[in-house]
Amino acid sequence: MVDDNNREWLNIDVDLSMPARRVIQSLERLIEWRGKPKSIRCDNGPEYISQQLRDWAQTSDIELRYIQPSKPTQNAYIERFNRTVRQECLDLHLFDLVEQA
């Protein structure tokens, strides 16, 4: 998770898949730490389009702003950031377990 305003890296979760409940838990921790955002921009991954996340956002009075499907350039900074983390951090090590990453 990256702050669009100042490009600050706020959180990263590493796993093979990320269910909506885990995304919500990460967001709730961030809100406790940094305060509630007015909106969250995300792609159209299953965890972000889930009804569970949409219900949570509505209850929390946070707007979910989705990029257009198949348009990763609308979220170019985070796409580049994710690639950099993979190449410069994760790819440098051989992990036997996801927990090690």
C-alpha positions, 0 to 999 in steps of 0.5 A: 500500500502506497500513499498516492499523495507523497508516494510513501510506502505504508505497508506490504503483505506477501502471500500467494493470495490475499483474501478480502478479509486480510486486505481489510485487516491491513487497512484497519491497521493503517487507519489506526496508525495514519488515520482514515483516507477519503478514498482508496484506489485499487485494481480489479483483483478479486480481493478488491472487487469483493462484496466484503471489501465494498461493504467494509468501505461503505461502512467506513465511509471510504470511497473505493476508486477502481482503475479501468480493467486492463489499464494498469497505466492508470495505477502506474506508480504502484505497478512500478513499485511492486515490480521494484520490490519483487526485483530488488528485494524478493528476487535476490533471495531464495525463499522456501516458505512464504512466511520467510518472504 
